[in-house]
Amino acid sequence: MSEPHVLQILIHIGGAAALLIWAVRLVRTGVERGFAAPMRIWLRHSARNRFLAAATGMGAAVLLQSATAVAVLVSNFVSKGGLATATGLAILLGADVGSAVVTQLLVVRQPILIPLLLVVGVTVFLRGEGSNTRQVGRIMIGLALIFVSLDMIRGATEPMISNPGTQAVMAYLGRDLLTAFVIGAVFAWGVHSSVAAVLLFVTLAGQSILPVPAAAAMILGANLGGGFIAFLLTYSAPLASRQMIMANLILRGGGAALAAFLIAAMPDLMSQLGATPARQAINLHLAFNVVLAVLALPFVGPVTAVLSYFMVDKPNPNGAMTISSALDPALLDRPQRAIDCAARELLGMGQKIEQMLHAVEPLYDQWSAATANMVADQDKAIKQTHLDIKLYLAHLGQKGMDEELSRRSMELASISSNLDSASDAIARIMLELARRLDMQKLQFSPQGREEIRDFSDRVQSNVQLALNVMMNQNPAEARELVAAKEKVRKVEQKLQRSHIGRLREGLVESIETSNIHQETLRALKQVNTAFSMVGHPILQKSGDLLKSRLA
């Protein structure tokens, strides 16, 4: 085989692998944008028992095409106290199984699915009325491209089957399973997708390029790499979240290493998993994660308890670092740079309000004076930031600006006012309502409390989206953010009607907490409205927003 031909094959394989990685991300993006809020609610409801939690994690991973995405999502719940660390670990074990199920579904060759998914997916995406409908089209397009990329890999690797150099390298990996294991782990970490890595290895095994033992070792290594991705993404998370992620990494990575040693000692085990190399490799991935979940689920409590003795928060001897303002007075003579500074400060302001929203929700269950003081202090800091931004932009206007920068300055001032009102809704309304619950020794009805949790999850999801829009100024995400405002309004009305229905039934808890329940829903809607305004300037510029909603 000539050198240029080898280079051409490698380019084809690289392109196919890149398409596979991007297609997996495309599916995940569609699920996250279209169904993030229901999924957050679904995951939190799984806290009733560990087996339900594992099943929920498995379903979420199938939808998201990624156990890592589930890990990051669950990490947020655990850090806020919405889920116990052990329950979170059970969800992650189920998510690992769900990730393996995804590979089982995607490795099946169904040529008719590709054109069918593309035709339906593109039609739904282009002609869909609602945001969720368009995301369904995006998911279908992503699935079609996954199948296309796998076919491309099969076609590109066919000339390598009989190449002596390829055979020598792959034969070496078949003998040195430790190297194959490390390559699998590094590749999965590098592409940030264990699903894409496993699909690639299985496809190469099905083409008889990778020996079965090497494919098995690389797939097991991809499980370690997948666990390590979540570890790095949550490295700075609160202690409870890091304990959960570390427990999953130890169980998944340690189990993968033990399984690799077992296969090295008893290679005949692979023949029990299927008739073909590809089937053996893909079945190993599923069998490993199922066995790991079955063996580990009864011990998630003890495992996280043991880790709590070794993983403790270390106090910072130098104290907290002072956070400096991004509003640099020296840049007032350079309007574009100064506008960018104000935008950075606004992003920090939004992140602080997001932290307040996370902190205030648990106070409805258990009052904490320390947390309440933290929320109140954060509100004072945000009010000062709001004043600083207004004065900074006012001084910038005195220097003179062109029409575009002047418009952008007014937009930032408006967003700052909206964020300040969101901070008010949390610190002056929600905090006071939670305090009244504690002082009067009141409790919501179980259904009422669950409604507030679900609604809060929906609002928090929209707040995260708003912060993303502030960073990327993406018109598509801005449109999704503004559309979510209407969804929240409808959900709030539905919950208000549900509450009135409980009052008619004479439920004591609902009667005692009626005002608190309704005012909390209104406050959360106010927070959502404030953050949704972030998307309005972007849509006005793109022509996607009408000047008036009146006919």
N, C-alpha and C positions, 0 to 999 in steps of 0.2 A: 504493500500500500504506500503510495507516494506521500511526501510530507504535506503538500497543499491539500490533498484529499483528507488527511487526518485533521488538519486545521478546520476544514469545512464541516466535517462531522462534529467536531467539538463546538463550533459556533451554533450548529443546529441544535445540539443537545442543550447548550447554554440558553439559547432562545426559548426552547420548549420548557426548560426548568423555570426560567423567568416568568413565562406565561402561567405556569402552574401556580407559582407563588402569588402572582398578582390576582389570578382568578379566585384563589382561596380567600384572599383579602377582600375581593369584590363581594363575595357572598357574605362574609362577616360584616362588611360595611352596610350592606342592605338590611341585614337583620338588626344591627345596632341602631340604624337611623329610623327604621320603621316600627320596631317592636321593643325598644329599650325599656320604656316605662313598664309595660306589662310583664316583661321578663324580670325586672327588678322586684316587682310585687310578687311574682310567682316564686322567685328564689327565697324571699323573706318568709313567705307562708310555709316553706318546707321545714321550718324549725321544730315542728311538732315531734318528729323522731328521726333518728339517723338514717333509717332505711328510706323513708320518704325523701329525706335530704339528698341521699345518693341518687335516687331515681330522678329527682328534679335537676340535679347537677348533670346527669347523663342527658336529659332532654335538652337542657340549655346548651351543652357542648355540641349536640347534633345540629341545633339551629345555628349556632355561631361558628361551626366548623373549627372550633378551637377551645381546648381546655384552658389555655392561658387567658383568653378573654374572660372566661368564667371566673378564673382565679382572681383577676384584677377586680371584677365586679363584686365578688363575694368579700374581697379584702376591704372594700368600702363599708359594707354592712358590719363586719367584725370590728373595724376601727371605731364605728359609731356606737357599738354596743347593741346593735340590732340583732346580731347573731352571736351565739357562744362560739369560742374557738373550736371546740370539738365538733359542733354542728357544721361549721365552715369546712373543717377537714373532711367530714363525710361527704359534703357537696363536691369537694375537689376529687375525691376518690371516684365518685360517680361520673364526674366530668371526664376523667381519664378514660373510663369505659366508653362514654359517649364519643370521645375523640376516636377511639378504636372502631366504634360502630360506623362512624363517618367514612373511614378508609374502606371498610367492607362494602359500603354502598357505592363509593366512587370508583372502586377498582373494577367493577363489573362492566364489561364491554357491551354497550347497546348502541350501535351506530345510528339507529333511527332517532334516539333521544337527542342527538346533537342538533340536527336541523329543526326538530320539533321545539326544543327548548329555546333556540335562537329566534325562531319565528314568533312564538308566543311571547317570549321575554321582551324582545324589541317592541312588539306591538303594544304590550301592556305598559312598558316604560314610556313610550312616546305619546300614547293616547290616554294614559291613566289620568284621572281627574285629581284624586287625592295623593298626598305624599306617600302614604302607606302602599297604595296600589302601585306607584312607580317603584317603590323599593322591592315589591314582589317581582316586578320585571327585572330589576337589577340582579336579584338573587338567581333567577332563572338563566340570565345571560352568564353569570359567574359559573353556574354549574355546567353549562354548555362548554365554556372555555376550559374548564377543568378536564372534561372528556377530550376536547381537542388537543390540549397540551399532552395528555397521556398518549394519545395516538401519535403525536409528533415525536415523543420520546421513543416510542416503539419503532417508528420508521427510521429515526436518525441512528439508532443503535444497531440496527440489523447488520450493516457492513462490518461492525466491530466483532461480531460473534466469532468469526473464523480468523481474526487477526492474531498472530502469535504474540505480539507485544501486549495486547489486551488480555489474552489468556494468561500470560505470565504474571501480570500485575494482579489480576483477580484471583489467580491460584494462590498467590502469596497472601492476599487478604483472607482466603479460605483457611490458610494454615495459622495466620497470626490474628486470632480473634480479638485480642486486646487492641491492636491497632484499628481494626474494623469498628470496634465498639467506640473508641475515641473519635474516629472520623464521623460516625453517625451522630454522636453527641454534639460535636462542634458544628456540623452542617445544620442540624436542627436549630441550634442556638443562632447560627449565622443568618438563617432565613427567617427566624422568628416564627416558625410554624412546624410543629412535629407532624401534622397531617401531610403537608407538602413533602417533607423529608421521607416519611414512610411510603407514600405513594411512589416516589421516585425509586426508592430501594426495591420495592415490590415489583415495579415495572422492569427494572434491570434484572432482577432474579427471573422474572417470567421470560425474558429474552435470552436466558442462559448465559448472560454476561457475568453476573455475580453468582458465585457458588452459594448454595443454600446456607451453610454455616456462616459465611461472611454476611449475607443478607440478614440473617437472624441477629447477629451481633450488632450490625449497624442499626437495625430497627430497635433493639433494646437500648442502644446508645442514644437513639433519638428520644426515647422516653426520659432518659436522664437530662438531655438537652432541653426538652420541653419543660421539665420541672425547673430548670435553671433560669429559663426565660422569665417565668413568673417571679422567681427569687430576686432577680435584678430589677424588675419593674416595680417591685414593692419594697425595695431596700430601705427607703426612708419612711415607710409607713409606720403607724403606731405599733407598739410591742405585740399586742394580741394578733394583729394581722401577720406580722413577721413570724410569730410562733406557728401559725397555721400553715403558712407557705413553706417554712422550713421543715415542718413535720411531713408535708406532702413530698418535698424534695428528698428527704431521707428515705421515706417509704418507697417512693417510685424509683429513685436512683439506686438505692441499696438493693431493692428487689430486682432491678434490671441487671445489676452487676452479678448478683447471685444466679440469676437465670442464665446469664452468659457463661458463667463458669460451669453450670450444670450441662449446658449444651456442648461445651468444649469437652467435658468428660464423657458425655453420653450422646454423641451425634445422631444415633439412631432414633432419638426421641422425635426429631423433626418429621420422620416418615409417618408418624402417627397423626400428624396434623393436616394431611391432605395428600392428594394424588399428584399434584404438580408443584414445582418450586414456588411459583407465585402464590398458590393457595396455601402452601405450608408457611410461607413468610407472613402473609396477611393474617392467617389464623393464629400464628404465634403472638402477634401484636394484640389481638382480641383476647386470647386465652390468658396472656400475662396480666392484662389489666383487670379482667374479671376475677382471676384468682387472687390478685392483690387486694381488690376491693372486698371480696368475701372474707379473706383472712384478717384484714385490718379493721373493718367496720366495727367489730365488737370491742376493739381496743382503742378507739379514737380518743376516749376520755383519758385513760392512763397515759397514752403517748403525749398528748398535749400537756398533761400535768407534769410529766417528767421534764419536758422541754422548758416548762416555766421555771424550773430550778436552775437551768443553765443559761436561759436567755432572760436577762433582766435589764431594765433601763439604767444606763450609767449617767449620773448627773454630770453636767458640763462644769468643770472646775473654773472655767473662765467666765461663766455666766453666758446669757444669751447675747448674740451679736446684735448690735444696733442696726436696724434696717434704715438705710438712707433713702431720701426721697429721690425720685427720678426727675423731678422738676428742677432742671438746671438753669439758674438765672443767666449764666454766661451765654446761653444759646438763644436768648430772646432776640438777638440781632440776626438769627438764622431761623426764620419762621418754620421751614419744613422740619428741621431737627427738633425745634421746640414742640411742634405738634406731635411728633413721635414720642417725645418725653411724656407729654400729657397722656397719650394713649397707653404708654407703659404704666403710668401711675393709676389710670383707670382700671387696667387689668388687675393690678394688685388690690385695688379697692374691691373689685368683684370677687376675687378669691377670698378676701377676708369675710365678705358677706356669706359666701358659700360655707365657710367654716362656722359662722354663727348659726346658719340654718341647720347644719349637722349637729351642733351642740345643743340647740334649744329643744329639739324634738324629744330626746330622752327625758327631759325635765318634766314632761307630762306624766311619766310613770314614777319617777323618783326625783324629788327635788334635791338640788345640790347648790348650796350657797356659793361655793367656789366657782362652779360653772356659770352660775347666774352673774356673778361679778365679772367673770371673763367676758361674757357676752356684752354686758353693759360697758365695760372698758373698750371693747372692740368698736362698739357703736360710737363712743366719743372720738376714737381715733379716726373712724370713717367720716364723721362730721368735720373734723379738722382737715382731713384730706380733701373733702368736697370743697371746703372754703379755699384751701390752697390752690386747687385746680382752677376754680373760678377766678381768683386773683391773678394767677399765672397767665391764663388765657386773656384776661382783661388787659394786662400789661403788654402782652404780645400784640393785641389789637392796636395799641397806641403806636407801635412801630410801623404800622402799615403793612397790609398783606394784599395779595391778589384775591380775586373773587373765589377761586377754588379753595385756597387755604382758609379764607374767612368763613366759608360755608362749613368746612371741616371743623374749625374751631367752635362754631355754634353747635354742631352735632355733638362734639365731645362734652361741651357744657351741659347740653340737654341729657346726655347719658349719665353724667355725674349726678344730676338732680334726681333722675330716676333711681339710680343705685342708692342714693341717700334715703329716698322714700322706702326702698326695700329694707334697708337697715332699720329704719323707724318701725316698720311693720313687725320685724323680729324682736327688737329690743324693747319697744314700748307697748306692743300689743301681745305678742305670743309669750314673751317672758312674764308679763303681768298675769296673763291667763293661767300659765303653768303655776305661778305663785298662788293664785286664788284656789286652784285645785288642791294644793298642799295645805294651805291654811285652813280651808273649810273641810278637809278630810273627805273630798269627793273623788269619785271614780267614774270614768265613762262606762257605758255599757260595752260588753265585749265587741259587739258589732260596730258601735260608734268609734271605739278606739282603733279598730282595724281600718275603718274608713279613713280616719285621719292619717294613719301610717301610710296607707296606699296613696292618698292624695299628696302627702309630703314627698314620697318617693317620686311621684310624677313631676312635681315641681323641681325637686333636686336634679332630676335628669335634664329638665329644660334649662336649669341654671348652668349645668356643665356645657350644654350645647351653646348657650349664649357666650360663655367664656371662650369656647372654640371659635365662634364667629368673630368675637373681638380680636382674636389673633390672626385668623386667616382671611377675614373679609370675604368669605365665599358666598356668592349670591344664592346657590342651591341650599346651603345650610341656613342662610338667613331666611329664605322662604319657608323652610321647614320649621324654624323657630317661631316665626310669626303665625304660621298655621297652627302650631301647638297652643298658642294663646286661646284660639277659639275652642280647641278640644278641652282645655282646662276649664274654660267657662261653662261648657256643657256638662262636664263631669261634676263641677261644683254645684250646679243647679240640681243634678240628679241626686247628689249626696244630701243636699238640703231637703229635697222631697222625701228621701229615705228617712231622714231624721224626724221630719214632721209625722211620718207614718208611725214611728216608734212612740212619739208623744201621744198619738191617738190611741195606741194600744195600752197606754198607761204605765210604761216601763219606768220604774222609780229612778234608776240611774240616768236615763235620758232626760227626765223632767228636771232633776237636780242640776245637771250639767248642760242644759239646753243652750243658754247664752254662750257659755265657753266654747261649746262645740261649734256653733254657727259662726262665732267671731273668729275662731281659729281657721276655719275654712276660708273665710273672707280675707284674712291676713295672708294666708298662703297664696290665694289668688292674686292679691296685691303684689306680692313678691314676684310671682310669675309674670305679671303684666309689666312690672318695672324692667325685668331682664329681657322680655320679649322686644322691648323698644330698641334694643341694640341692633336688631335686624332692619328697622325701618329706613335709616339713611342709605343702607346698601341697596335695598329694593327700590327706593325712590330714584337712586342713581341709575339702576338698571332698567327702570321703567316698569317694574313688576308690581308697583304699589299705586293704587288709585289715590287721587288727592282727597276724595271724599267718598264715604260709603253711602251717601244719600243718592237716591235715583234722580 
